[in-house]
Every structure is written in C-alpha cells, then in structure tokens.
Amino acid sequence: MVQSLNGSIDMLMAEDEKVIVMGEDVGRDGGVFRVTDNLLNKYGDERVLDTPLNELAIIGMATGMAMYGLKPIAEIQFQDYIFPAFDQIVNNIAKIRYRTGGRFSVPLIIRTPYGGGVRGGLYHSQSGEAYFAHTAGLTVVTPSNPYDARGLLVAASRRNDPVIFLEPKRLYRAGKTEVPDGLFEVEIGKAARLREGDELSIITYGSMVPTVMSTVEKNGLNADVLDLRTILPMDVDAIITTARKTGRVIIVHEAPRTLGVGAEISALIAERAVDSLLAPIIRVTGYDIPYPYSHEEFYLPDEKRIMRAVDRVIKY
C-alpha cells in the first residue's frame, strides 16, 4: 500500500502542477511511513512542503490553497494528531460550499495513517472515522488494499470537495496486490463484494478486511463479505442487498463500539430490511476504552471473536 500511494501521489503531481503535498516531515524524510518518499527530490520545496508541527496551521493553509485554485494533499502524521484541526475541518472546509452558495469549494485531500496494530499506544492508534462521518460536506474513505488505495486516492483528487483519506497503518506493508500502471479510479461510495455466500453476511472495511477474509477462508464460511471502502457516503444499497440475501449480519470494525459505523449500519438494516433478518445483527468491534499500550491483540477484533459471532447468528 505504501508503494501504491507513493506512486499515485507522484503521478498526480506529474499530471497537474496545482497538486501540492504538505505536512510534517513529508519532504526530506518522506513521511513517517515513507508514503511521500522522494517527492521532494522530484518536485522541489515549493510543491512538497515540510510544515511546522501544527495541525491547525496545516489544514488552515491547505484550506486557503484549495479555495484559490490549488489541489493540496495534506498529511496529518497520525490520525490521533488531527484533533487540533478539528474545528477547521468540521466548521470550515466541510461547510464552505454550503455557506457560500457554491461560490467556493475546497478540493482538499487530508491523508492520515490511522488505527492500531503497530504498538503505537493510545496516542498513535485511534480509529476516529465516526467523528468525520457525522459531518455533512465531508467524504470519508479507507482503503483495505493497494489497488483500492490508488483508485480511491485518484477518485478523491477528481472531486471538488474535501476528502478524509484514512490509511490503515497496519496494512501499509502487510500484503501485496497487483496494481495497474497509471492512474485509475475506484468509485467513491461503492462497496466491494469480496466473496459471495448465502448463509451470513460480514460487513467490514479498512484494517479488518484481511482479518475477516482470513477467518472466512480458514473456517470455510459460506459468507457474503462486503468491504465498504467508503464510510461517507455509505453504499446503502449494497448493505441492504446483502442483509436481505442472507438474513444474518455481522459487522466488524476496529473502532470502538458505541456510536461507531457499525451502529449506523445496524440502524439502516433495521429500518429497511428487518423483515429479512433471521438473527440479531452482531457487532464485533474495538472496546469502549482508550487504546492500550500493550496487549493490543486483546483489543483488536480477531478470528476468535468473529467466530463467536458467527456461531451466535447461525445457531439463533
């Protein structure tokens, strides 16, 4: 995924001189996870900007750039650091098109590594997608593989509105997939059906996709597996279709349970497909606690917890 993202940003910058990369250590160091490696050497310090350690300033500057014709790709070093810029994101960039009657827009991508699995502790491991999905005017996406990482980033760059691009850091180097040369788009708002099945549905996204797929394959589950790809807008049709198809739904995400994305999915199914359900909707999620310093394997959803949910919906 690191290579896919790096190559994608490189090609976007080569394609359009208005694309600017900015963030803490994105230039000389190539970013903490090396997603922006070597871009400074190719495009210079007027297009690859090492910023101060100030997230409010990063998003504030990027907002002004975007409003006046540039296409900034701003990196927040860890998603946990994004909160000093929260006011700029939810009160400004998300609402500028609305408050100006369409006179201004903000074609801004905010990239950020997020989630756990790399022993980063409570200030480097949070999954905050629900904070942003609650805000009209934002688009929130999270890829689960290198192919989607490129396609979704390119699709985000074609939009005229802000995109929160959440990159599961534990997947940066966790696996490989074939990625075509050149730029291509993966449709934002369109989920991917990764596996066909008719006994139960597992809906997931981001870092949990490999965990779910490994569990399904290892245990020979007859499961319909849906990778949302996009948290906002959500592919409601795909969610309702799979719920009606199997009647048994499990939702898996790394973020805490309360008011998480799984709660919204559950509500959608309850409103639109409750007559098709054969068992309760089960959420397998992170816990409602600060992310732990150690033993994070007990926090993250895993095969054992997913299989307990499978056993419950099958036997209900």
Backbone bond lengths (Angstrom), bond angles and torsions (degrees), N, CA, C in turn:
res aa  C-N    CA-C-N  psi(-1)  N-CA   C-N-CA  omega(-1)  CA-C   N-CA-C  phi
1 M - - - 1.461 - - 1.524 110.98 -
2 V 1.343 117.45 -36.74 1.457 120.52 177.47 1.523 110.37 -58.89
3 Q 1.323 117.04 -47.53 1.464 120.42 179.78 1.527 111.68 -63.04
4 S 1.321 116.02 -40.89 1.454 120.55 -178.75 1.523 110.89 -63.75
5 L 1.316 117.16 -45.37 1.460 120.99 179.73 1.519 111.38 -66.82
6 N 1.329 116.79 -43.11 1.452 120.67 179.90 1.530 111.02 -60.80
7 G 1.324 115.97 -46.27 1.455 119.80 178.63 1.514 112.55 -64.65
8 S 1.316 116.37 -35.72 1.467 120.61 -179.86 1.520 111.01 -66.12
9 I 1.334 116.49 -46.76 1.466 119.75 179.45 1.525 110.04 -63.41
10 D 1.327 116.51 -40.80 1.460 121.45 177.84 1.531 110.63 -56.76
11 M 1.328 117.10 -49.08 1.465 120.56 -178.34 1.523 111.89 -67.53
12 L 1.325 117.41 -36.53 1.459 119.82 177.48 1.525 111.16 -64.64
13 M 1.335 116.41 -38.30 1.463 119.79 178.84 1.525 110.95 -69.88
14 A 1.338 116.23 -37.03 1.460 119.74 178.09 1.528 111.27 -67.98
15 E 1.324 116.34 -33.46 1.460 122.12 -178.13 1.518 112.65 -73.19
16 D 1.344 116.94 -35.21 1.460 120.46 -171.03 1.520 109.15 -143.01
17 E 1.326 116.67 115.44 1.458 120.21 -177.32 1.524 112.75 -69.37
18 K 1.328 117.76 -9.06 1.468 120.30 177.24 1.531 112.33 -79.97
19 V 1.338 117.86 -10.60 1.463 121.03 178.79 1.531 108.76 -76.52
20 I 1.322 115.52 123.84 1.462 123.38 -178.01 1.531 108.19 -121.47
21 V 1.319 116.92 136.93 1.463 121.87 174.88 1.516 108.21 -107.91
22 M 1.328 116.55 134.05 1.461 119.80 -178.08 1.521 110.69 -149.90
23 G 1.319 115.54 149.38 1.455 121.07 179.36 1.515 111.08 155.85
24 E 1.314 115.41 178.93 1.464 121.49 -177.98 1.528 110.40 -75.81
25 D 1.316 116.24 119.23 1.475 123.38 175.92 1.525 113.62 65.64
26 V 1.333 118.33 21.10 1.465 119.43 -178.86 1.523 112.15 -77.42
27 G 1.333 116.97 -17.76 1.451 120.66 -174.82 1.514 113.67 -88.51
28 R 1.310 116.36 -90.48 1.463 120.93 -174.74 1.529 112.58 -58.35
29 D 1.340 117.30 -39.10 1.458 120.84 -178.70 1.522 113.27 -88.57
30 G 1.342 118.05 -13.13 1.465 119.84 179.11 1.508 114.18 73.08
31 G 1.346 117.38 20.55 1.463 121.09 -179.45 1.520 111.94 84.01
32 V 1.313 116.28 155.35 1.459 120.86 -179.36 1.523 111.25 -56.97
33 F 1.332 116.54 -39.42 1.456 120.77 -178.28 1.530 112.33 -103.32
34 R 1.330 116.61 9.48 1.468 124.40 174.15 1.528 113.31 67.89
35 V 1.317 116.95 26.90 1.464 119.65 177.69 1.527 111.18 -69.91
36 T 1.325 117.88 -29.47 1.464 121.11 -178.76 1.530 111.56 -105.70
37 D 1.317 117.17 22.83 1.461 121.91 -177.46 1.531 111.39 -58.01
38 N 1.336 115.17 134.37 1.475 124.99 173.20 1.530 114.38 72.57
39 L 1.332 117.99 -0.21 1.465 118.53 179.69 1.532 111.73 -70.17
40 L 1.328 116.85 -33.80 1.460 120.13 178.19 1.522 110.26 -61.46
41 N 1.326 117.31 -41.84 1.458 120.98 -179.30 1.532 111.68 -63.78
42 K 1.328 116.38 -33.18 1.459 120.14 -176.25 1.525 112.98 -84.69
43 Y 1.340 117.19 -35.72 1.462 119.63 -169.41 1.532 114.34 -118.41
44 G 1.315 117.41 -6.08 1.453 120.21 174.02 1.514 114.13 80.94
45 D 1.337 114.02 169.30 1.464 119.53 -171.92 1.525 113.82 -83.29
46 E 1.329 118.31 2.96 1.461 119.67 171.33 1.520 111.66 -89.17
47 R 1.343 116.71 -14.78 1.467 120.16 179.10 1.525 112.52 -118.56
48 V 1.305 117.60 -13.14 1.472 122.13 175.09 1.521 106.36 -124.48
49 L 1.318 115.78 103.25 1.462 121.29 -167.40 1.520 111.55 -107.57
50 D 1.321 116.21 116.10 1.461 120.98 169.84 1.528 107.83 -79.02
51 T 1.307 116.52 115.17 1.465 121.27 -173.96 1.520 111.22 -96.27
52 P 1.323 116.88 166.87 1.465 119.88 169.28 1.537 110.55 -63.82
53 L 1.311 115.15 165.80 1.467 120.29 177.31 1.524 108.72 -78.91
54 N 1.320 114.73 73.43 1.458 120.18 -173.54 1.526 108.25 -152.39
55 E 1.322 115.98 96.80 1.464 120.46 -176.13 1.527 112.19 -65.15
56 L 1.313 117.11 -35.50 1.464 120.36 177.15 1.524 110.54 -60.45
57 A 1.331 115.89 -41.41 1.458 119.89 179.32 1.525 111.15 -69.48
58 I 1.317 117.41 -39.80 1.468 121.08 -179.95 1.527 110.19 -58.13
59 I 1.330 116.43 -51.34 1.465 120.01 -177.24 1.527 110.74 -72.22
60 G 1.327 117.37 -35.40 1.457 119.59 177.54 1.520 111.79 -62.63
61 M 1.343 116.14 -46.82 1.472 119.52 178.72 1.518 111.11 -64.81
62 A 1.322 116.38 -42.23 1.470 120.47 -179.25 1.520 110.84 -63.55
63 T 1.320 117.04 -36.29 1.464 120.80 178.68 1.522 110.87 -62.78
64 G 1.336 116.37 -47.25 1.459 119.69 178.61 1.517 112.06 -62.30
65 M 1.321 116.62 -41.86 1.468 120.57 177.78 1.521 110.86 -59.10
66 A 1.344 115.59 -46.06 1.469 120.33 -176.67 1.522 111.05 -65.93
67 M 1.328 117.61 -40.07 1.465 120.80 -178.88 1.523 112.24 -64.41
68 Y 1.334 116.20 -25.25 1.461 119.67 -175.97 1.527 112.93 -111.86
69 G 1.358 116.03 28.23 1.450 118.79 165.17 1.504 118.61 108.34
70 L 1.336 118.10 -12.08 1.454 119.51 176.71 1.532 110.00 -85.56
71 K 1.333 116.18 170.51 1.460 121.58 179.35 1.528 109.18 -126.71
72 P 1.313 116.87 76.89 1.462 119.58 -176.41 1.526 113.09 -72.42
73 I 1.320 114.61 142.95 1.463 122.92 167.70 1.519 105.29 -114.10
74 A 1.320 116.37 103.11 1.459 121.66 -175.08 1.518 109.67 -98.21
75 E 1.316 116.39 129.67 1.466 120.45 176.99 1.518 110.07 -102.31
76 I 1.329 115.30 129.07 1.457 121.71 166.88 1.520 105.97 -99.99
77 Q 1.317 116.56 123.15 1.466 121.60 -165.17 1.526 113.69 -55.64
78 F 1.309 117.45 -41.44 1.465 124.46 170.39 1.520 107.09 -137.18
79 Q 1.323 117.89 143.43 1.454 119.61 -179.09 1.525 111.82 -57.12
80 D 1.310 117.27 -29.58 1.458 121.70 178.93 1.527 112.06 -60.51
81 Y 1.338 117.19 -23.19 1.466 121.42 -178.08 1.526 112.28 -87.82
82 I 1.304 117.62 -0.57 1.464 120.20 -172.19 1.529 112.86 -76.51
83 F 1.312 116.81 -17.61 1.464 119.45 -169.73 1.517 114.77 -66.82
84 P 1.345 121.60 -30.47 1.466 118.61 172.54 1.525 112.96 -59.67
85 A 1.337 117.19 -22.31 1.467 121.30 178.66 1.524 112.36 -99.68
86 F 1.317 117.03 9.23 1.464 120.89 -174.38 1.528 111.64 -60.67
87 D 1.316 116.62 -40.29 1.471 119.86 179.60 1.523 110.69 -62.46
88 Q 1.323 117.04 -44.29 1.463 120.21 177.78 1.529 110.57 -59.32
89 I 1.326 116.84 -41.08 1.465 120.76 -174.79 1.524 111.59 -71.33
90 V 1.339 117.29 -51.84 1.471 118.75 -172.12 1.520 113.17 -86.15
91 N 1.335 118.16 -26.95 1.457 119.92 -178.03 1.521 113.72 -99.60
92 N 1.327 116.58 -16.77 1.460 118.77 -178.98 1.519 112.32 -115.80
93 I 1.332 118.08 -72.82 1.465 117.48 -171.32 1.520 112.62 -62.66
94 A 1.334 117.65 -32.41 1.468 119.61 -179.53 1.524 112.54 -70.96
95 K 1.331 117.13 -19.34 1.466 120.13 -170.48 1.530 113.92 -118.66
96 I 1.335 117.65 -2.79 1.470 119.42 -174.50 1.521 112.00 -61.98
97 R 1.341 118.17 -43.67 1.462 119.46 179.02 1.528 110.23 -59.63
98 Y 1.335 116.57 -44.05 1.471 120.72 -177.69 1.529 111.06 -66.68
99 R 1.321 116.15 -47.49 1.473 118.91 -172.36 1.518 112.05 -72.91
100 T 1.357 117.89 -19.40 1.465 120.43 178.34 1.524 112.00 -102.52
101 G 1.319 117.56 9.87 1.451 120.56 179.44 1.515 112.66 61.12
102 G 1.337 116.56 32.32 1.452 121.03 178.23 1.519 114.78 85.35
103 R 1.320 118.11 2.57 1.472 120.36 -178.98 1.522 111.60 -72.05
104 F 1.329 116.68 -31.77 1.460 121.25 177.47 1.523 109.44 -124.16
105 S 1.309 115.62 149.97 1.458 121.93 172.31 1.525 108.27 -137.09
106 V 1.319 116.31 170.14 1.468 120.90 -176.88 1.530 109.08 -130.53
107 P 1.335 117.67 86.10 1.466 120.26 177.34 1.531 110.87 -77.68
108 L 1.309 115.05 76.43 1.465 122.96 -172.86 1.530 110.13 -123.51
109 I 1.326 116.19 131.94 1.463 121.49 171.37 1.519 108.01 -105.98
110 I 1.332 115.99 125.47 1.463 120.94 173.68 1.524 107.22 -106.86
111 R 1.318 115.73 104.69 1.466 122.16 177.69 1.518 109.34 -89.09
112 T 1.334 115.60 142.33 1.456 117.37 174.40 1.521 111.26 -160.21
113 P 1.342 117.87 133.31 1.455 120.79 171.75 1.529 109.32 -66.94
114 Y 1.335 116.14 137.64 1.467 117.18 -179.38 1.524 110.96 -144.71
115 G 1.340 114.51 165.85 1.455 120.94 177.68 1.519 112.95 86.84
116 G 1.340 114.52 176.95 1.460 121.69 -175.24 1.514 113.15 -102.13
117 G 1.327 112.88 -156.93 1.459 119.85 177.08 1.511 114.97 95.27
118 V 1.343 118.49 -0.04 1.464 120.36 179.53 1.531 111.11 -125.04
119 R 1.329 115.69 20.27 1.463 122.51 178.01 1.526 112.19 56.19
120 G 1.322 114.29 48.44 1.455 119.63 -178.87 1.518 114.08 -93.35
121 G 1.331 118.05 -6.92 1.450 119.98 -179.39 1.518 112.82 74.52
122 L 1.324 115.61 -174.19 1.457 120.09 -168.71 1.519 114.61 -73.35
123 Y 1.340 119.65 -15.12 1.465 120.63 179.75 1.526 113.12 -103.45
124 H 1.325 117.93 7.45 1.461 121.09 179.21 1.522 111.88 -137.39
125 S 1.333 118.39 16.04 1.470 119.35 -169.16 1.520 114.15 -138.51
126 Q 1.323 118.64 9.58 1.455 120.01 -173.95 1.534 112.04 -77.90
127 S 1.317 114.56 154.00 1.465 122.12 175.57 1.524 107.54 -117.81
128 G 1.330 116.43 101.41 1.461 120.37 -171.68 1.506 114.88 -109.98
129 E 1.330 117.25 27.81 1.465 119.16 -175.75 1.524 113.05 -59.43
130 A 1.326 117.55 -31.96 1.467 119.97 -177.32 1.529 111.88 -65.64
131 Y 1.335 117.57 -30.91 1.464 119.96 177.83 1.534 110.64 -57.58
132 F 1.309 115.90 -43.06 1.458 120.82 -174.29 1.519 112.42 -84.95
133 A 1.330 116.53 -31.96 1.463 119.72 179.10 1.523 111.80 -66.79
134 H 1.314 117.51 -14.50 1.462 122.35 179.13 1.527 111.95 -83.01
135 T 1.338 117.00 -3.02 1.456 120.93 -170.98 1.523 111.29 -113.06
136 A 1.330 116.64 111.61 1.458 120.96 175.71 1.526 109.89 -61.86
137 G 1.318 115.74 139.67 1.453 121.38 -179.14 1.504 113.79 105.16
138 L 1.336 116.66 -15.00 1.457 121.16 176.61 1.518 109.89 -101.96
139 T 1.318 115.61 152.91 1.460 122.73 166.96 1.521 106.58 -114.09
140 V 1.328 117.14 134.84 1.465 121.37 -176.40 1.520 108.71 -125.42
141 V 1.329 116.36 117.63 1.462 120.46 -179.03 1.516 110.25 -127.72
142 T 1.328 115.52 155.05 1.458 120.55 175.14 1.517 110.09 -149.42
143 P 1.331 118.11 114.81 1.460 121.12 -179.27 1.528 111.62 -80.07
144 S 1.326 115.17 155.10 1.465 120.36 178.40 1.514 112.49 -115.71
145 N 1.337 117.54 -0.36 1.461 120.80 -176.85 1.530 109.36 -158.94
146 P 1.315 118.04 164.79 1.464 120.62 -176.43 1.528 114.15 -61.95
147 Y 1.324 117.50 -36.42 1.466 120.80 179.60 1.523 110.47 -61.90
148 D 1.327 116.51 -51.85 1.464 120.11 179.66 1.527 111.80 -65.25
149 A 1.332 116.63 -33.06 1.458 119.65 179.79 1.526 110.23 -58.40
150 R 1.341 116.51 -46.23 1.466 118.77 178.69 1.523 111.41 -68.46
151 G 1.319 116.30 -49.41 1.457 119.72 -175.42 1.516 113.35 -62.19
152 L 1.325 117.02 -39.78 1.460 120.40 179.71 1.527 111.47 -72.64
153 L 1.343 117.06 -37.32 1.462 119.27 178.46 1.525 110.73 -65.46
154 V 1.311 116.82 -41.81 1.463 119.90 178.25 1.530 109.96 -64.65
155 A 1.339 116.64 -44.42 1.471 119.58 177.90 1.532 110.70 -60.26
156 A 1.336 116.64 -39.33 1.465 120.34 178.00 1.520 111.01 -62.77
157 S 1.331 116.53 -37.38 1.472 120.16 -178.53 1.521 112.37 -69.22
158 R 1.330 117.46 -20.59 1.469 121.20 179.80 1.527 112.50 -86.30
159 R 1.308 117.03 -9.17 1.460 120.35 -178.18 1.521 110.38 -83.98
160 N 1.301 114.93 159.10 1.459 120.28 -179.04 1.524 111.84 -105.21
161 D 1.314 116.10 14.95 1.461 122.52 -176.96 1.528 109.86 -134.97
162 P 1.328 117.80 163.85 1.458 120.75 -173.08 1.532 113.96 -70.72
163 V 1.323 114.67 142.69 1.463 122.40 179.58 1.528 108.79 -126.49
164 I 1.324 116.13 128.26 1.465 121.89 170.64 1.522 106.75 -91.46
165 F 1.322 116.82 114.13 1.466 122.16 -172.98 1.531 108.09 -109.20
166 L 1.323 115.71 100.08 1.464 122.54 -174.53 1.523 110.07 -92.90
167 E 1.333 116.08 119.27 1.458 121.74 -176.80 1.527 110.23 -107.82
168 P 1.339 118.41 110.98 1.470 120.52 -179.12 1.528 110.24 -63.46
169 K 1.314 116.44 108.77 1.459 119.61 -171.36 1.526 112.68 -64.39
170 R 1.321 117.67 -28.00 1.467 119.10 -179.93 1.527 111.50 -71.02
171 L 1.336 117.59 -13.37 1.460 121.07 178.83 1.522 113.30 -99.00
172 Y 1.323 118.03 -3.11 1.464 120.38 -176.32 1.528 112.33 -52.02
173 R 1.313 115.96 -42.70 1.467 120.66 -178.37 1.522 112.32 -129.50
174 A 1.327 115.78 24.33 1.475 119.72 -173.56 1.516 113.50 -84.27
175 G 1.323 117.82 -18.28 1.455 119.31 -177.43 1.510 110.57 -167.33
176 K 1.323 115.86 170.69 1.458 121.85 -178.59 1.521 110.37 -128.19
177 T 1.320 115.81 145.94 1.462 122.03 169.33 1.524 107.93 -140.27
178 E 1.309 115.55 159.18 1.456 120.19 176.33 1.532 109.62 -70.76
179 V 1.314 115.96 132.68 1.460 121.89 177.59 1.527 108.08 -126.17
180 P 1.327 118.32 122.25 1.470 119.82 -179.39 1.523 111.78 -59.78
181 D 1.321 115.18 150.96 1.456 119.29 173.17 1.527 109.32 -66.05
182 G 1.311 114.80 152.53 1.457 119.12 175.92 1.511 112.85 85.20
183 L 1.319 115.01 179.58 1.455 122.33 -177.71 1.523 110.65 -93.88
184 F 1.299 116.69 135.88 1.460 122.57 175.63 1.524 107.46 -146.86
185 E 1.312 116.61 162.63 1.459 121.21 -177.33 1.524 111.57 -112.06
186 V 1.308 115.54 142.77 1.460 123.51 164.69 1.526 105.78 -108.07
187 E 1.303 116.95 126.07 1.463 121.39 -172.65 1.521 111.88 -60.73
188 I 1.312 115.33 125.21 1.457 120.78 175.77 1.523 108.95 -74.42
189 G 1.329 116.45 133.09 1.456 121.19 -177.92 1.511 113.52 94.05
190 K 1.336 117.25 4.74 1.463 121.64 -177.95 1.522 108.80 -118.87
191 A 1.334 116.47 116.55 1.464 121.18 178.64 1.525 110.62 -74.48
192 A 1.325 115.61 162.79 1.464 121.76 177.09 1.527 108.78 -112.78
193 R 1.335 116.91 127.23 1.466 120.62 172.81 1.513 107.15 -86.71
194 L 1.316 116.94 109.92 1.461 121.89 -173.80 1.517 112.66 -86.81
195 R 1.312 116.45 -20.75 1.463 120.34 -177.93 1.519 108.67 -156.05
196 E 1.309 116.23 140.87 1.465 121.61 177.67 1.526 109.86 -95.93
197 G 1.312 115.68 136.79 1.459 121.66 176.43 1.507 109.51 -161.87
198 D 1.333 117.77 165.86 1.463 118.87 -177.86 1.525 113.69 -132.82
199 E 1.352 117.00 7.49 1.467 118.56 179.77 1.519 112.08 -95.23
200 L 1.327 117.17 -35.88 1.457 120.94 177.38 1.516 108.92 -156.04
201 S 1.332 116.46 161.87 1.459 123.31 178.26 1.521 108.96 -115.97
202 I 1.325 115.90 136.37 1.464 121.22 172.36 1.523 107.30 -120.41
203 I 1.323 115.62 119.33 1.462 122.51 -179.50 1.522 108.01 -108.10
204 T 1.331 116.30 127.36 1.455 120.30 -175.09 1.512 109.92 -152.48
205 Y 1.330 116.95 -175.37 1.457 121.70 178.42 1.522 109.16 -170.05
206 G 1.333 115.55 164.01 1.458 121.56 172.38 1.507 114.31 58.40
207 S 1.315 115.82 -132.07 1.461 122.10 -172.04 1.515 113.87 -63.51
208 M 1.324 117.72 -22.69 1.459 120.73 -176.31 1.522 113.29 -84.21
209 V 1.321 118.31 -9.43 1.468 120.11 -178.27 1.528 111.63 -60.83
210 P 1.337 120.18 -50.57 1.465 118.81 177.77 1.528 113.11 -61.38
211 T 1.329 117.57 -36.29 1.460 120.69 178.53 1.522 110.79 -63.65
212 V 1.327 116.33 -44.42 1.462 120.39 178.94 1.526 110.81 -65.10
213 M 1.319 117.43 -46.59 1.459 120.30 -177.91 1.517 111.66 -63.23
214 S 1.327 117.06 -39.97 1.462 120.52 177.34 1.527 110.97 -63.14
215 T 1.320 116.91 -41.43 1.461 121.63 179.36 1.524 111.31 -64.47
216 V 1.324 115.72 -44.84 1.469 120.77 -179.83 1.524 110.82 -61.99
217 E 1.321 116.57 -46.44 1.463 120.21 -177.15 1.526 112.02 -70.92
218 K 1.312 116.89 -41.84 1.463 120.70 -178.70 1.517 111.94 -64.17
219 N 1.326 116.62 -35.78 1.465 120.92 -175.71 1.525 113.22 -101.43
220 G 1.319 116.57 5.08 1.464 120.69 177.10 1.518 113.62 59.04
221 L 1.332 117.21 41.63 1.461 120.65 -176.12 1.527 110.80 -77.19
222 N 1.316 116.04 140.44 1.459 122.87 175.32 1.535 107.26 -88.64
223 A 1.340 114.98 72.23 1.464 120.64 -168.49 1.516 111.82 -119.52
224 D 1.317 115.20 140.50 1.456 123.93 168.39 1.527 106.13 -86.45
225 V 1.329 118.86 118.85 1.466 121.77 -176.27 1.518 109.20 -112.88
226 L 1.324 115.48 125.29 1.455 122.38 -177.78 1.525 109.49 -117.04
227 D 1.333 116.57 124.39 1.456 122.92 172.13 1.524 107.19 -100.86
228 L 1.324 117.43 112.71 1.461 121.05 -174.75 1.520 113.07 -61.90
229 R 1.321 117.10 -36.43 1.468 123.02 -174.81 1.527 112.63 64.83
230 T 1.308 116.80 -48.26 1.460 122.45 -176.24 1.524 110.04 -119.61
231 I 1.331 115.54 125.03 1.467 120.60 178.44 1.522 110.75 -84.28
232 L 1.339 116.09 -37.73 1.460 121.90 176.83 1.521 108.68 -143.90
233 P 1.332 119.03 114.59 1.473 127.60 0.72 1.533 111.66 -75.67
234 M 1.315 115.28 148.97 1.456 122.18 -178.95 1.519 109.89 -94.36
235 D 1.327 116.61 145.02 1.467 121.54 -179.66 1.529 108.84 -81.18
236 V 1.329 114.85 81.37 1.467 120.73 -175.98 1.525 111.11 -62.47
237 D 1.318 117.44 -40.75 1.463 120.07 -178.66 1.525 111.67 -59.73
238 A 1.338 116.86 -42.75 1.465 119.94 179.46 1.524 111.29 -65.24
239 I 1.325 116.28 -38.39 1.466 120.62 179.20 1.526 110.89 -63.93
240 I 1.318 116.37 -47.97 1.466 120.00 -178.52 1.530 110.70 -67.66
241 T 1.318 117.01 -37.37 1.467 120.36 179.47 1.519 111.43 -61.44
242 T 1.332 117.02 -46.35 1.460 118.38 -178.74 1.525 111.35 -70.35
243 A 1.329 117.82 -35.45 1.468 120.14 177.79 1.523 111.00 -63.32
244 R 1.324 117.13 -43.28 1.470 120.56 178.62 1.526 111.30 -68.92
245 K 1.305 116.70 -31.49 1.461 120.74 -177.63 1.527 112.09 -66.56
246 T 1.339 117.30 -43.48 1.471 120.38 -172.71 1.523 113.72 -108.49
247 G 1.324 117.91 -29.81 1.459 120.92 -178.90 1.516 114.65 77.43
248 R 1.334 116.83 -2.07 1.471 120.98 179.67 1.529 107.27 -132.47
249 V 1.324 117.25 121.31 1.461 120.98 -171.80 1.523 110.61 -127.10
250 I 1.340 114.82 130.52 1.464 123.25 171.49 1.520 107.64 -120.82
251 I 1.322 116.93 133.61 1.465 122.40 178.67 1.526 107.81 -114.75
252 V 1.319 115.96 128.97 1.467 120.66 -176.94 1.520 109.47 -123.51
253 H 1.338 116.28 121.40 1.461 120.01 170.91 1.513 110.30 -148.68
254 E 1.327 114.79 155.94 1.458 121.99 -174.95 1.523 112.58 -77.64
255 A 1.313 117.46 -29.22 1.463 122.08 -176.00 1.525 110.66 -65.88
256 P 1.338 117.60 161.02 1.465 120.23 178.30 1.525 112.28 -56.57
257 R 1.324 115.06 157.99 1.458 121.64 -172.62 1.529 113.49 -73.16
258 T 1.334 117.36 -49.13 1.457 120.78 -170.06 1.523 111.84 -64.87
259 L 1.339 116.14 123.21 1.460 123.94 -179.48 1.526 112.71 58.48
260 G 1.324 116.44 26.69 1.453 120.57 177.11 1.522 111.77 -82.74
261 V 1.341 116.24 -179.31 1.454 121.59 -179.59 1.531 110.26 -60.53
262 G 1.320 117.22 -33.52 1.462 120.53 178.31 1.516 113.30 -61.12
263 A 1.318 117.06 -32.23 1.465 120.65 178.31 1.523 110.63 -66.98
264 E 1.337 117.08 -40.21 1.461 121.04 178.11 1.526 110.80 -65.93
265 I 1.327 116.52 -43.02 1.464 120.09 178.18 1.525 110.23 -61.46
266 S 1.316 116.64 -43.59 1.468 120.77 178.48 1.519 111.20 -59.49
267 A 1.344 116.34 -42.94 1.464 119.99 -179.81 1.522 111.27 -65.37
268 L 1.327 117.03 -40.87 1.471 120.18 178.38 1.519 111.01 -59.84
269 I 1.323 116.30 -44.34 1.465 120.07 -179.38 1.526 110.17 -67.39
270 A 1.334 117.06 -40.67 1.465 120.34 179.30 1.524 111.34 -62.75
271 E 1.328 116.99 -35.89 1.466 120.96 -179.19 1.524 113.11 -75.93
272 R 1.334 116.67 -33.45 1.462 119.35 -168.08 1.528 114.93 -116.85
273 A 1.325 117.43 -14.66 1.471 118.03 -175.07 1.519 112.81 -143.00
274 V 1.326 117.23 22.85 1.460 119.05 -176.09 1.525 111.53 -63.15
275 D 1.328 116.87 -27.94 1.457 120.34 -179.13 1.524 112.25 -70.68
276 S 1.324 117.58 -11.86 1.465 121.27 179.47 1.523 112.94 -97.92
277 L 1.319 117.60 -9.00 1.457 120.37 -173.53 1.527 111.88 -75.21
278 L 1.335 115.01 137.57 1.461 122.65 177.06 1.520 111.96 -109.37
279 A 1.342 116.29 -5.61 1.465 121.82 -178.74 1.519 108.30 -158.40
280 P 1.334 118.10 163.99 1.468 120.13 176.38 1.523 110.81 -62.71
281 I 1.333 116.06 150.53 1.464 121.30 172.62 1.528 107.74 -75.58
282 I 1.332 116.30 128.36 1.465 120.70 -176.62 1.516 109.57 -111.91
283 R 1.337 116.19 132.73 1.462 121.42 174.54 1.528 109.94 -104.96
284 V 1.322 116.31 129.36 1.465 122.66 173.18 1.521 105.62 -114.20
285 T 1.326 117.11 111.11 1.465 120.83 -167.82 1.519 111.17 -141.40
286 G 1.344 114.69 178.62 1.453 119.67 166.01 1.515 109.85 -68.84
287 Y 1.310 115.88 171.75 1.466 120.61 -176.09 1.524 111.21 -96.28
288 D 1.307 116.19 160.36 1.462 121.93 179.68 1.532 110.58 -83.08
289 I 1.316 114.46 59.74 1.467 122.16 179.14 1.527 107.72 -140.29
290 P 1.337 118.47 161.76 1.468 118.79 170.92 1.530 109.78 -58.82
291 Y 1.316 115.69 146.92 1.463 119.00 179.99 1.533 109.10 -62.00
292 P 1.329 118.60 131.95 1.473 120.80 -172.02 1.531 113.05 -74.39
293 Y 1.337 115.19 150.60 1.459 121.06 174.56 1.532 111.29 -68.32
294 S 1.329 115.90 -38.35 1.463 120.23 -176.37 1.523 109.58 -133.63
295 H 1.313 115.69 168.50 1.462 122.58 -179.59 1.530 111.59 53.57
296 E 1.348 115.73 42.83 1.453 118.56 -179.63 1.525 112.10 -66.44
297 E 1.328 116.98 -15.57 1.471 119.10 176.81 1.520 111.88 -63.21
298 F 1.316 117.64 -21.69 1.463 120.09 177.17 1.526 111.85 -83.37
299 Y 1.325 116.10 -17.28 1.460 120.71 178.58 1.522 111.36 -86.24
300 L 1.302 116.59 -42.52 1.460 121.10 -174.09 1.523 111.64 -74.48
301 P 1.336 118.51 137.52 1.466 120.13 172.43 1.525 110.40 -56.58
302 D 1.332 115.88 139.30 1.457 120.26 -178.74 1.525 110.12 -138.68
303 E 1.311 116.21 -177.19 1.461 121.39 -177.27 1.524 111.84 -56.42
304 K 1.307 116.84 -43.06 1.474 120.24 -176.87 1.530 110.70 -61.81
305 R 1.325 117.55 -45.34 1.459 120.58 -178.94 1.527 111.51 -69.14
306 I 1.326 116.56 -37.67 1.461 119.63 177.64 1.522 110.35 -65.17
307 M 1.327 117.42 -41.86 1.464 120.49 -178.47 1.529 111.93 -68.77
308 R 1.325 117.99 -30.06 1.472 119.70 173.62 1.523 110.08 -63.46
309 A 1.346 115.83 -40.57 1.463 119.43 177.70 1.522 111.05 -66.73
310 V 1.333 117.16 -40.78 1.466 121.19 177.65 1.519 110.17 -59.85
311 D 1.310 116.59 -46.28 1.472 120.85 -179.72 1.529 110.65 -59.94
312 R 1.331 116.12 -38.51 1.464 119.13 -177.70 1.536 111.65 -68.88
313 V 1.335 117.30 -44.32 1.469 117.99 -177.18 1.522 111.89 -73.79
314 I 1.327 117.42 -30.97 1.469 119.80 179.57 1.514 111.32 -71.73
315 K 1.326 116.93 -37.78 1.455 121.49 -175.40 1.524 113.20 -88.37
316 Y 1.307 117.19 -6.95 1.466 119.33 -174.22 1.543 111.45 -61.31
